Amino acid sequence: MSTYAADPKGRVLLAYSGGLDTSCILAWLIEQGYEVYAFMADVGQEEDFEAARAKALKVGAKKFFMSDLRKEFITELIYPAIQTNCIYENVYLLGTSLARPVIARGMIEVAEREGCDYVSHGCTGKGNDQVRFELAFYGLKPDIKVIAPWRLPEFYNRFAGRAALLQYAAEQNIPVAQTAAKPWSTDENLFHISYEAGILEDPAVCPPADMWKLTTNPEDAPTEPDRLTIEFKAGLPVKVVVKTQEDKTYTDSVEIFLALNALARKHGIGRIDIVENRFIGVKSRGCYESPGATILRTAHVDLEGLTLDRNVRALRDQFLTIELSRILYNGYFFSPEREFLTAAIPASQRTVNGTVAVKLYKGNTVIEGRWSEEGLYDGQQSSMDELGGFDPSDTSGFIAIESIRIKK
């Protein structure tokens, strides 16, 4: 019996994905004597939610709940991440960790409404997501009880890996998409999809071509580029105009992201294959596709070069970007330090207003120009062909002062 559950007949709300792990966990919790409710969050993943509902109920869930969290996922997590150019270890755009706070909040809302005694998840005992979910649960409802099967000896000794889960699923007549030939684990949302485990656990093995779900192989992408403009206000994308589609325009936050995702997928943009440092201290090999997010980050970084003060940008890059990325990756969204940092975002983005012209071509996001009514760039002042109000002789004193320390 679970060490987390004194009452074997308690009601559990399970974070359910419909995949191998959570389908088996659902059956196992029922086997242990719990009354299980299943919860799914729509955070933009390509999912047949009705099929997932039917599957959860067939496996034995008493009730199924689905919450559409796409809008708040974009406005509360994705947009601040774009404004601060969030990135982990200089390469990962944090797609998985960004979705966890809104999923956890949606779960706690249902758990409280339905009188659930426990919440549960299918995160492994070696991964980051167990930390992200549980810190969010406790931040939202300090007295909640959590059942984490992958940390319970009676579960992980029985199911040593995915092969054992596949066997259990077959015994329980649980249909799963994973097979022994393709046992990698995936997590998908509007922002990205991740792949890990299985053959990917060997960092030297090249991911098979049929693994990538979202993006076209850049080598097979169209030979004709797409061109678009992205308008930002206070660092947020407010309008996308696709020039190569007869100036088709998007202004709704969800539609903007969906449109950029579609274009990026078409042109093979947003793939990475990395070995990263998990929060708990072990290294992990992961593959990610973050199509639309890659375009937005590239365009936003470029516009800041035109519109953002040098010292503000340096402070933001050196502190806000790094620290907020770490907080999001490690699961401290519902924390005072996260509130403190996000309060600084509007001040850092006040002048980031303007438009960026972008070309998408065979895996590349190419900036073709940018403009802003309040850009800090002064063409005359910067010109090599005129003085433009700048007195070059002033630089002699500047260099003299700066060289004092060097000469010493």
C-alpha positions in Angstrom: 0.0 0.0 0.0 1.2 3.5 -0.8 3.1 5.2 2.0 1.4 8.4 0.9 -2.1 7.1 1.5 -3.4 6.0 4.9 -6.9 5.5 3.6 -6.9 2.9 0.8 -10.3 4.1 -0.4 -9.3 7.7 -0.9 -10.2 9.6 -4.0 -7.3 10.4 -6.3 -7.2 12.9 -9.1 -4.6 11.7 -11.6 -2.8 13.9 -14.1 -3.7 11.7 -17.1 -2.0 12.0 -20.6 -3.5 8.9 -22.2 0.0 7.5 -22.7 1.7 4.4 -21.4 2.8 5.6 -18.0 -0.4 7.2 -16.8 -2.7 4.6 -18.3 -0.8 1.9 -16.4 -0.8 4.1 -13.2 -4.5 4.6 -13.5 -5.1 0.8 -13.6 -2.5 0.3 -10.8 -4.1 2.9 -8.5 -7.5 1.2 -8.9 -5.8 -2.2 -8.2 -4.5 -0.7 -5.0 -8.1 0.3 -3.9 -8.3 4.0 -4.8 -11.2 5.7 -6.4 -9.5 7.4 -9.4 -10.6 10.5 -11.3 -8.6 11.4 -14.4 -7.6 15.0 -15.4 -6.4 16.2 -18.7 -5.3 19.8 -19.6 -5.6 21.1 -23.1 -2.4 23.1 -23.4 -2.4 22.9 -27.2 -1.2 19.3 -27.7 -2.5 17.5 -30.8 -4.7 15.1 -28.9 -8.0 13.3 -29.4 -9.5 14.3 -26.1 -12.7 12.3 -26.6 -10.7 9.2 -27.3 -8.6 9.9 -24.2 -11.8 10.3 -22.1 -13.2 7.0 -23.4 -9.9 5.3 -22.7 -9.6 6.6 -19.1 -13.1 5.5 -18.3 -12.6 2.1 -20.0 -9.4 1.6 -17.8 -11.6 2.3 -14.8 -11.6 6.1 -14.0 -14.8 7.1 -12.2 -14.8 10.5 -13.8 -12.9 12.4 -16.5 -12.2 16.1 -16.5 -10.7 18.2 -19.3 -9.8 21.9 -18.9 -8.9 24.2 -21.9 -5.9 26.1 -20.5 -4.4 27.3 -23.8 -5.2 31.0 -23.3 -3.7 31.2 -19.8 -0.8 29.1 -20.9 0.1 31.6 -23.5 -0.6 34.8 -21.6 0.8 33.8 -18.2 3.7 31.5 -19.1 4.7 31.7 -22.8 4.5 35.5 -23.2 6.6 36.3 -20.1 9.1 33.7 -21.3 9.3 35.4 -24.7 9.6 38.9 -23.1 12.6 37.7 -21.1 14.1 35.5 -23.8 14.0 32.6 -21.4 16.4 29.8 -22.2 18.0 27.0 -20.2 21.7 26.2 -20.6 21.7 28.5 -23.7 19.7 26.1 -25.8 16.4 24.7 -24.3 13.4 26.9 -24.5 11.6 25.3 -21.5 8.6 24.0 -23.3 7.7 21.3 -20.8 8.3 23.3 -17.7 6.3 26.3 -19.0 3.1 24.2 -19.1 3.4 22.6 -15.6 2.1 25.6 -13.5 -1.2 26.0 -15.4 -1.7 22.2 -15.5 -1.1 22.0 -11.7 -3.5 24.9 -11.0 -6.2 23.3 -13.2 -5.7 20.0 -11.2 -6.0 21.7 -7.8 -9.1 23.5 -8.9 -10.8 20.2 -9.8 -9.4 18.3 -6.8 -10.9 20.9 -4.4 -14.2 21.0 -6.3 -14.6 17.2 -6.4 -13.4 16.6 -2.9 -10.3 14.6 -3.9 -8.1 13.4 -1.0 -5.0 13.0 -3.2 -3.5 14.1 -6.5 -1.2 11.9 -8.5 1.1 12.0 -11.5 3.2 9.8 -13.7 6.5 11.6 -13.4 9.6 9.4 -13.0 11.6 9.5 -9.8 14.7 10.6 -11.8 13.1 13.5 -13.6 12.3 17.2 -13.3 8.5 17.1 -13.7 7.9 15.4 -10.3 9.5 18.5 -8.7 7.6 20.9 -10.9 4.2 19.4 -10.3 4.6 18.8 -6.6 6.1 22.2 -5.7 3.2 23.7 -7.7 0.7 21.5 -5.8 2.1 22.5 -2.5 2.3 26.2 -3.5 -1.4 26.2 -4.4 -2.7 23.9 -1.7 -0.2 23.2 1.1 -2.2 20.4 2.7 -2.7 18.4 -0.4 -1.4 14.8 -0.4 0.5 13.4 -3.4 0.8 9.9 -4.7 4.0 9.5 -6.8 4.0 5.9 -8.0 7.4 6.1 -9.6 8.9 6.9 -6.1 7.1 4.0 -4.4 9.1 0.7 -4.1 6.0 -1.4 -4.6 5.5 0.3 -7.9 9.0 0.8 -9.3 10.2 -2.7 -8.2 7.3 -4.2 -10.1 7.7 -1.9 -13.2 11.4 -1.6 -13.7 11.0 0.1 -17.0 8.9 0.6 -20.0 9.1 -3.0 -21.1 7.4 -4.0 -17.9 4.7 -1.3 -18.4 4.1 -2.5 -22.0 3.6 -6.0 -20.7 1.2 -4.8 -17.9 -0.7 -2.8 -20.5 -1.1 -5.8 -22.6 -2.3 -7.9 -19.6 -4.8 -5.2 -18.7 -6.0 -4.7 -22.3 -4.9 -1.1 -22.2 -4.2 0.2 -25.7 -1.0 2.3 -26.0 0.7 4.1 -28.8 4.2 3.2 -27.7 5.7 -0.1 -28.8 8.8 -2.0 -27.9 10.4 -0.6 -31.1 9.6 3.0 -30.3 9.6 3.3 -26.5 10.6 6.9 -26.2 8.5 9.2 -24.0 6.9 12.4 -25.3 5.4 15.5 -23.9 3.5 17.9 -26.2 1.9 21.3 -25.8 1.3 24.4 -27.9 4.9 25.5 -27.3 6.8 22.3 -28.1 7.2 18.5 -28.0 9.9 16.6 -26.1 11.4 13.1 -26.6 13.4 11.1 -24.2 14.1 7.5 -23.0 14.4 4.4 -25.1 17.2 4.5 -27.6 17.6 8.2 -26.9 19.3 7.4 -23.7 22.5 6.7 -25.7 23.7 10.3 -26.4 25.7 9.0 -29.4 22.6 7.6 -31.2 21.1 9.8 -33.9 17.4 10.2 -33.4 15.5 8.2 -36.1 13.9 10.3 -38.8 10.5 9.0 -38.0 10.7 10.2 -34.4 10.2 13.9 -35.2 6.5 14.7 -35.1 6.1 18.4 -35.6 8.7 19.7 -38.0 9.6 18.8 -41.6 13.2 17.6 -42.0 15.0 20.9 -42.9 16.6 19.1 -45.9 13.1 18.3 -47.2 11.6 21.7 -46.4 10.3 23.9 -49.3 12.9 25.6 -51.5 10.7 28.7 -51.5 10.8 30.7 -48.2 7.9 32.3 -46.4 8.2 35.9 -45.4 6.3 37.6 -42.6 6.4 40.5 -40.2 5.9 40.3 -36.4 4.8 43.4 -34.6 5.6 43.7 -30.9 4.1 46.0 -28.2 5.9 46.0 -24.8 7.8 42.9 -25.9 4.6 40.9 -26.8 3.6 39.8 -30.3 0.4 41.5 -31.2 0.2 41.0 -35.0 1.7 38.6 -37.6 1.3 39.4 -41.3 2.3 36.6 -43.7 3.5 38.3 -46.8 3.7 35.2 -48.9 0.1 34.3 -48.1 -1.4 37.5 -49.4 -0.8 39.4 -46.2 -2.8 37.1 -44.1 -3.0 38.7 -40.7 -3.3 37.2 -37.2 -3.9 39.3 -34.0 -5.4 36.8 -31.4 -2.7 35.4 -29.1 -3.7 31.8 -29.7 -4.0 32.3 -33.5 -0.6 34.0 -33.6 1.1 31.1 -32.0 -0.8 28.5 -34.1 0.1 30.4 -37.3 3.8 30.6 -36.4 3.8 27.0 -35.4 2.4 26.0 -38.8 4.9 28.0 -40.7 7.9 26.9 -38.6 6.8 23.2 -38.9 6.6 23.6 -42.7 10.2 24.9 -42.9 11.8 22.6 -40.3 12.4 25.2 -37.7 12.9 24.5 -34.0 14.6 21.1 -33.6 17.3 20.6 -31.0 19.1 17.5 -29.6 20.9 18.1 -26.3 22.3 16.6 -23.1 21.1 18.8 -20.2 21.5 18.9 -16.4 18.3 18.0 -14.6 17.5 19.7 -11.4 18.0 16.6 -9.3 21.6 16.3 -10.5 21.7 13.7 -13.2 22.3 14.5 -16.9 19.6 13.7 -19.4 19.5 13.5 -23.2 16.5 15.1 -24.7 15.2 16.1 -28.2 12.8 18.9 -28.6 10.8 20.7 -31.3 9.8 24.3 -30.5 8.7 25.7 -33.8 6.8 28.9 -33.3 8.6 29.7 -30.1 11.9 29.7 -32.0 10.6 32.3 -34.5 9.3 34.5 -31.7 12.4 34.4 -29.6 14.6 35.2 -32.6 12.5 38.1 -33.6 12.2 39.5 -30.1 15.9 39.3 -29.4 16.5 41.2 -32.6 14.0 44.0 -31.9 15.5 44.5 -28.5 18.8 45.4 -30.3 17.0 48.4 -31.8 14.8 49.5 -28.9 16.2 48.4 -25.6 18.7 50.5 -23.5 22.1 48.9 -23.3 22.3 48.7 -19.5 18.7 47.6 -19.1 19.4 44.8 -21.6 22.6 43.8 -19.8 20.8 43.6 -16.4 17.9 41.7 -17.9 20.2 39.2 -19.7 22.5 38.7 -16.8 19.9 38.3 -14.1 16.2 38.2 -15.1 16.7 35.9 -18.1 19.0 33.5 -16.3 17.2 33.4 -13.0 13.6 33.2 -14.4 14.7 30.4 -16.7 16.2 28.5 -13.8 13.1 29.1 -11.7 10.8 27.8 -14.4 13.0 24.8 -15.2 13.3 23.8 -11.5 9.6 24.2 -10.8 9.4 27.3 -8.5 6.7 29.2 -10.4 4.5 29.5 -7.3 7.3 31.2 -5.3 8.0 34.7 -4.0 11.2 34.9 -6.1 9.2 34.3 -9.3 6.7 37.0 -8.4 9.6 39.3 -7.7 11.2 38.7 -11.0 8.1 38.8 -13.2 7.2 42.2 -11.6 10.3 43.5 -13.3 9.3 42.3 -16.8 7.1 45.3 -17.8 9.7 47.8 -16.9 12.3 46.0 -19.1 9.9 45.8 -22.0 8.4 49.3 -22.0 10.3 50.4 -25.1 10.3 47.1 -27.0 7.8 48.2 -29.6 8.2 47.7 -33.3 8.1 45.3 -36.2 10.6 42.6 -37.4 10.7 41.2 -40.9 11.5 37.5 -41.0 12.3 34.9 -43.6 11.7 31.2 -42.9 13.9 28.9 -44.9 15.1 25.3 -44.4 15.4 25.3 -40.6 16.5 28.9 -40.4 14.8 32.0 -39.0 16.4 34.9 -40.9 15.9 38.5 -39.9 15.6 40.7 -42.9 14.9 44.0 -41.2 13.4 45.8 -38.2 11.8 49.2 -37.5 10.3 51.1 -34.6 9.0 54.6 -34.0 10.9 54.8 -30.7 14.0 52.9 -31.7 17.2 54.1 -30.0 19.2 53.7 -33.2 20.2 57.0 -34.7 21.2 56.6 -38.3 22.9 59.9 -38.6 24.8 59.5 -35.3 26.0 56.0 -36.2 26.9 56.8 -39.9 30.4 56.5 -41.1 29.7 59.1 -43.8 28.7 62.1 -41.6 29.3 63.4 -38.1 25.6 63.5 -37.2 26.1 65.6 -34.1 28.9 63.3 -32.8 32.3 64.9 -32.1 35.0 62.3 -32.6 37.5 64.2 -30.5 35.4 63.4 -27.4 36.4 59.8 -27.8 40.0 60.7 -27.0 39.1 61.6 -23.4 36.9 58.5 -23.1 39.7 56.2 -24.2 42.2 58.0 -21.9 40.0 57.4 -18.8 39.2 53.8 -19.8 42.9 53.1 -20.3 44.0 54.1 -16.8 43.3 50.7 -15.3 44.7 48.8 -18.3 48.0 50.8 -18.1 48.3 50.1 -14.4 
